Amino acid sequence: MTKNANVPITQGRAQEAAAKKSFGRKIQGFWRNLTSFKKISATVAFVGVTIGVVLGINNILKEVSKYKESKRAVAAQLSIGDQFINRSEYERAIEEYEKALSLDKNNPQVLHRIIRAQRKKYQVTYSVERKKVDDTLALIYRLQTVDPSMKDDAAWLIEEAFLLKVDGRLKDSMTVFEKANKVSPNTSHILAEIGYLRALTSSRQKVEGIDLIQTATKLEPENPRYHYYLAQSAKMAGLEAVAIREFYQTAKLASGGDTWSKGVQKRGFEEIYAIFDDRGLSGAISSDLDMPLEERAEILQYSIENIAPAFRSPEKDVYLSLARIYLQLGDTVKATDAIRAGLPRDKGAWRGYGYLLETYAAILEKSNLDPDTLKEVHAILEGGTASTSTGSVKAHPDDFFIGQYLK
C-alpha cells in the first residue's frame, strides 16, 4: 500500500525537473541569441567606426596634401618675385607676391615681401604720393594690431622707418630706427641709417652721426651704401678729402646693375669733380685739399675710365683737371693721354674743344712728343689747314672758344 502511494509523487517530481530543464534550455538559448546580436551589433559598430576613421584620415591626408601643395605654390611665387626684386623690377615682383598672397592671405612672409617691394619702388621713384606711402604703412599697422609682437620686431620696424624716410619724415624715421636699434643693437644697416639721418637733420655747424656710419662701415666694409652715407655726411661737415675718398669707394663697390648702384656711381663721380671744380681753374691741384696728388690722379683716372662712360661723356674740364695733376707730378706722357682721352677719335671733330686743344698744344710743345699732332692742333687753333703725315685738318674757328694756355 505504501509502495503504490509513492508512485505518483515520484512521477510529479520527474515532470517538474524536466520542465525546469526545458526552461533553462530556453533561457540559455535566449542569452545565446542575445549575445550573438550584441556581437553582430559590436561588429557593425566596429566596422562603422573603422570606416569613419579611414574616411577621416583620408580627409586629413587630403587637407595635408592641399596644404603642402599650397605651401609649395606660395614658395614658388615668392621665389619668382625675388628674382624680379633682384633685377629691380619692383612692379612685377609685387604682382608675383600678390599671387602668393591669394593662396595664403595671412602669410607674414608674403606681406613682408610686398611691403619691402613697395618701399624699394618708392625709393627709386622721383616723387611718391604720401597717400601711397601711408597705405603701405597702414598695412604694417594692421598687421601689428593682429599680432602686437610685431611692434617689437626689428624687421618690421626697419620697413616702417624706411617708408617714413622715403616720404621725407626724417625725424619720425630716425625715431623708429632708434627703436629698432634697441631691439637689435649694433646692427650695421640700422646704425648707418641712424647716423645718416642724424647728419641730414643736424646743424651744418655740427654735423652728427658720422661716428655711427663709420662703425657700420667697419662692420660691413664692402657695403657701398654705407660709404655713400659717409661721403655725403663728410661733405656736409666740410671734410672734403674724406668725402672724395668715400665717393670713390662707393663708385668701386656699387658694381651692381640695379638702379641704385647706377645712380650712386654717377652721383659719386659728379660729387668728386664738383669738389675739385669748386676751387676754380686750378682746383685739382689746390694745396688746401688734404690729399696727395697721386691719389687725386688715381681717383679721377678711375672715374673717367670706369664710371663716366656708362652714362655720358664727362665734362671736358675733368680731362683738363687730370692733365693738370699729371703735369704737376712731372708726367707729361700721362698728361697728354688725359687730354687726348677727352677729344673725339675723329680729328675732324675736334672743333668745339678749343681750350683742351690749347692745353694739348702747350704740353706737346714742352714735351716734343708728337710733332705731327702739334701741327694739326696749331692749324685748328689758328683757323687754317695743316698738312701732316696723317693728312690735313681744317680749322673751324667759329665753333669753339679759346681758353687760356696752360700755365
C-alpha positions in Angstrom: 0.0 0.0 0.0 2.8 2.3 1.0 4.7 1.4 -2.2 1.9 2.2 -4.5 1.3 5.5 -2.7 4.8 6.8 -3.6 4.5 6.3 -7.3 2.5 9.4 -8.2 4.9 11.6 -6.1 8.0 10.4 -7.9 6.4 10.9 -11.3 5.4 14.5 -10.3 9.0 15.3 -9.3 10.4 14.0 -12.5 8.0 16.1 -14.5 8.9 19.2 -12.5 12.6 18.5 -13.1 12.0 18.1 -16.8 10.1 21.4 -17.0 12.9 23.3 -15.2 15.4 21.7 -17.5 13.4 22.8 -20.6 13.0 26.3 -19.2 16.7 26.5 -18.6 17.5 25.5 -22.1 15.2 28.2 -23.4 16.8 30.8 -21.2 20.3 29.7 -22.4 19.1 29.9 -26.0 17.7 33.4 -25.4 21.0 34.5 -23.9 22.9 32.9 -26.7 20.8 34.7 -29.2 21.2 38.0 -27.3 25.0 37.6 -27.2 25.1 36.9 -30.9 23.0 40.0 -31.5 25.5 42.0 -29.4 28.4 40.6 -31.3 26.8 41.5 -34.6 26.0 45.0 -33.3 29.5 45.4 -31.9 30.9 44.2 -35.2 28.7 46.6 -37.1 29.8 49.4 -34.8 33.4 48.5 -35.2 33.2 48.4 -38.9 31.4 51.7 -38.9 34.0 53.3 -36.7 36.8 51.8 -38.8 35.2 53.2 -42.0 34.7 56.6 -40.3 38.3 56.6 -39.1 39.6 55.6 -42.6 37.4 58.4 -44.2 38.6 60.9 -41.6 42.2 60.0 -42.1 41.7 60.2 -45.8 40.2 63.7 -45.5 43.0 64.8 -43.2 45.6 63.5 -45.7 43.8 65.4 -48.5 43.9 68.5 -46.4 47.6 68.0 -45.6 48.3 67.4 -49.3 46.4 70.6 -50.2 48.4 72.5 -47.5 51.7 71.1 -48.8 50.7 72.0 -52.4 49.7 75.5 -51.3 52.9 75.9 -49.3 54.9 74.9 -52.4 52.9 77.2 -54.6 53.5 80.1 -52.2 57.2 79.3 -52.0 57.3 79.2 -55.8 55.6 82.6 -56.2 57.9 84.1 -53.6 60.9 82.8 -55.4 59.7 84.3 -58.7 59.0 87.6 -57.0 62.5 87.6 -55.5 64.0 87.1 -58.9 62.3 90.3 -60.1 63.3 92.1 -57.0 67.0 91.2 -57.7 66.5 92.8 -61.2 64.9 95.9 -59.6 61.6 95.1 -61.4 59.5 96.1 -58.4 56.1 96.3 -60.1 56.4 92.8 -61.5 57.8 91.5 -58.1 54.7 92.9 -56.4 52.4 91.1 -58.9 54.1 87.8 -58.1 53.9 88.3 -54.4 50.2 89.2 -54.6 49.6 85.8 -56.4 51.2 84.2 -53.3 49.0 86.3 -51.1 45.9 84.9 -52.9 47.0 81.4 -51.8 47.7 82.4 -48.2 46.1 85.7 -47.2 47.7 85.9 -43.7 51.2 84.8 -44.5 53.6 87.3 -42.8 56.5 86.4 -45.2 54.4 87.3 -48.2 53.1 90.5 -46.7 56.6 91.5 -45.7 57.9 91.0 -49.2 55.0 93.1 -50.7 55.8 95.9 -48.3 59.5 95.7 -49.0 58.9 95.7 -52.7 56.6 98.7 -52.5 59.2 100.5 -50.3 62.0 99.8 -52.8 59.8 101.0 -55.6 59.2 104.3 -53.8 62.9 104.7 -53.1 63.7 104.8 -56.8 60.7 106.9 -57.8 61.3 110.6 -58.3 58.2 111.6 -56.5 55.8 109.5 -54.4 52.3 110.5 -53.2 52.1 110.5 -49.5 48.8 108.5 -49.7 50.6 105.6 -51.3 53.3 105.6 -48.6 50.6 105.9 -45.9 48.7 102.9 -47.5 51.8 100.8 -47.1 52.3 102.0 -43.6 48.6 101.2 -42.8 49.2 97.6 -43.9 52.1 97.3 -41.4 49.9 98.9 -38.6 47.0 96.5 -39.3 49.4 93.5 -39.1 50.7 94.9 -35.8 47.2 95.1 -34.5 46.6 91.4 -35.3 49.9 90.4 -33.8 51.2 93.0 -31.3 54.6 91.3 -31.0 55.3 92.7 -34.5 55.6 96.2 -32.9 58.9 95.0 -31.4 60.1 93.1 -34.4 63.2 94.7 -35.9 62.5 93.7 -39.5 59.0 95.4 -39.4 60.4 98.4 -37.6 63.0 98.8 -40.3 60.4 98.7 -43.1 58.3 101.3 -41.3 61.4 103.6 -40.8 62.4 103.3 -44.4 58.9 104.2 -45.6 58.9 107.3 -43.4 62.3 108.2 -44.7 61.1 107.9 -48.3 58.3 110.3 -47.5 60.7 112.8 -46.1 59.6 112.4 -42.4 63.2 112.1 -41.4 62.9 112.7 -37.6 60.0 110.2 -37.4 62.1 107.7 -39.4 65.0 108.2 -37.1 62.8 107.6 -34.0 61.7 104.2 -35.4 65.2 103.3 -36.4 66.4 104.0 -32.9 63.6 101.7 -31.6 64.8 99.0 -34.0 68.4 99.6 -32.6 67.2 98.8 -29.1 65.6 95.6 -30.3 68.6 94.6 -32.4 71.7 96.6 -31.2 74.9 97.1 -33.2 73.3 96.0 -36.5 75.2 97.7 -39.3 72.4 98.9 -41.5 70.4 100.3 -38.6 73.5 102.2 -37.3 74.2 103.5 -40.8 70.6 104.8 -41.2 70.5 106.4 -37.8 73.9 108.1 -38.5 72.9 109.4 -41.9 69.6 110.7 -40.6 71.3 112.5 -37.8 73.7 114.1 -40.3 70.8 115.2 -42.5 68.8 116.7 -39.6 71.7 118.3 -37.7 73.2 121.7 -38.0 75.8 122.2 -40.7 78.0 123.8 -38.0 78.0 120.5 -36.1 77.2 117.5 -38.3 76.3 114.5 -36.1 76.1 110.8 -36.9 79.4 110.3 -38.7 80.7 108.1 -35.9 77.8 105.7 -36.3 78.3 105.4 -40.1 82.0 104.8 -39.6 81.1 101.9 -37.2 78.7 100.5 -39.8 81.5 100.6 -42.5 83.8 98.7 -40.1 81.2 96.1 -39.5 80.4 95.8 -43.2 83.2 97.3 -45.2 82.0 96.1 -48.7 78.6 97.8 -48.5 78.6 100.8 -50.9 75.5 102.4 -49.3 77.4 103.0 -46.0 80.4 104.6 -47.9 77.9 106.8 -49.8 76.3 107.9 -46.5 79.7 108.6 -45.0 80.8 110.6 -48.1 77.7 112.8 -48.1 78.0 113.3 -44.3 81.7 114.2 -44.6 80.9 116.7 -47.4 78.3 118.3 -45.2 80.9 118.6 -42.4 83.4 120.1 -44.7 85.7 117.1 -44.7 86.3 117.2 -48.4 89.2 114.8 -48.6 87.2 112.2 -46.7 84.2 112.8 -48.9 86.2 112.3 -52.1 87.7 109.0 -50.8 84.3 107.7 -49.7 82.6 108.7 -53.0 85.5 106.8 -54.7 84.9 103.7 -52.6 81.2 103.9 -53.2 81.8 104.0 -57.0 84.1 101.0 -56.9 81.8 98.9 -54.7 78.5 99.8 -56.3 79.1 97.5 -59.2 75.6 96.0 -59.5 73.4 96.7 -62.4 70.4 97.9 -60.3 69.0 101.4 -60.4 70.5 102.4 -57.1 74.0 101.3 -58.0 74.0 103.0 -61.3 72.6 106.2 -59.8 75.1 106.3 -56.9 78.1 105.7 -59.2 77.0 108.6 -61.4 76.4 110.8 -58.3 79.7 109.9 -56.8 81.6 110.9 -59.9 79.7 114.2 -60.1 80.4 114.9 -56.4 84.1 114.1 -56.7 84.5 116.5 -59.6 82.3 119.2 -58.0 84.7 119.3 -55.0 87.6 119.9 -57.4 85.7 122.3 -59.5 84.6 124.5 -56.6 88.2 125.5 -56.2 88.3 127.1 -59.6 90.6 126.7 -62.6 93.4 125.0 -60.5 91.0 123.1 -58.2 92.5 119.7 -59.0 96.0 120.8 -57.8 94.8 123.1 -54.9 97.1 122.9 -51.9 94.3 123.3 -49.4 92.9 119.9 -50.1 94.4 117.3 -47.7 95.1 114.7 -50.4 98.3 113.7 -52.2 98.3 114.5 -56.0 98.9 110.8 -56.8 95.7 109.9 -55.0 93.8 112.6 -56.8 95.1 111.4 -60.2 94.1 107.8 -59.3 90.6 108.7 -58.4 90.0 111.0 -61.4 91.6 108.4 -63.8 89.3 105.6 -62.4 86.2 107.8 -62.6 86.9 108.7 -66.2 87.7 105.2 -67.3 85.1 103.2 -65.4 82.2 105.3 -64.4 81.6 108.2 -66.8 81.4 106.0 -70.0 78.3 104.3 -68.6 76.3 107.5 -68.6 77.6 110.2 -70.8 80.9 111.8 -71.7 82.2 113.7 -68.7 82.7 117.4 -68.8 85.8 118.4 -70.8 87.2 120.1 -67.6 87.6 116.7 -66.0 90.2 115.7 -68.5 91.9 119.1 -68.1 92.0 118.7 -64.3 93.6 115.2 -64.7 96.1 116.6 -67.1 97.0 119.4 -64.6 97.6 116.9 -61.9 99.9 114.8 -64.1 101.8 117.9 -65.2 102.3 118.9 -61.5 103.7 115.4 -61.0 106.0 115.9 -63.9 104.4 113.1 -66.1 103.9 114.7 -69.5 103.0 111.4 -71.2 100.1 110.8 -68.9 99.1 114.5 -69.1 99.0 114.2 -72.9 97.0 110.9 -72.7 94.5 112.6 -70.4 93.8 115.4 -72.9 93.7 113.0 -75.8 91.1 110.9 -74.0 88.9 114.0 -73.8 89.0 114.6 -77.6 86.9 112.8 -80.2 88.6 109.9 -82.0 87.9 111.7 -85.3 90.3 114.6 -85.5 87.9 116.3 -87.9 85.5 116.7 -85.0 87.9 118.5 -82.7 86.2 121.8 -83.3 84.5 122.9 -80.1 87.4 121.7 -77.9 89.4 124.9 -78.1 90.7 125.1 -74.5 91.5 121.4 -74.4 93.5 121.9 -77.7 95.4 124.8 -76.2 96.4 122.7 -73.3 97.2 119.9 -75.6 99.4 122.2 -77.7 101.2 123.5 -74.7 102.1 120.0 -73.4 103.2 118.8 -76.9 105.4 121.9 -77.3 107.1 121.3 -74.0 107.5 117.5 -74.4 108.0 117.3 -78.2 106.1 114.0 -78.0 104.1 114.2 -81.3 105.1 116.9 -83.8 102.5 115.9 -86.4 99.7 116.2 -83.9 101.1 119.5 -82.7 100.8 120.9 -86.3 97.2 119.7 -86.5 96.3 121.3 -83.2 98.0 124.6 -84.2 96.2 124.6 -87.5 92.8 124.3 -85.7 93.7 127.0 -83.2 94.9 129.4 -85.9 91.9 128.8 -88.1 93.9 127.3 -91.0 94.8 123.9 -92.5 97.9 121.9 -91.6 99.5 119.2 -93.7 100.9 116.3 -91.7 102.0 112.8 -92.3 98.5 111.6 -91.5 96.6 114.1 -93.8 95.3 117.6 -93.3 93.0 119.2 -90.7 91.0 122.3 -91.4 90.0 124.6 -88.5 86.5 125.8 -87.7 87.3 129.0 -85.7 83.6 129.9 -85.2 82.8 126.6 -83.5 84.9 126.9 -80.4 86.1 129.5 -77.9 89.8 130.0 -77.0 90.7 129.5 -73.3 93.9 130.3 -71.6 97.1 128.4 -72.2 98.2 126.0 -69.6 100.4 127.9 -67.0 
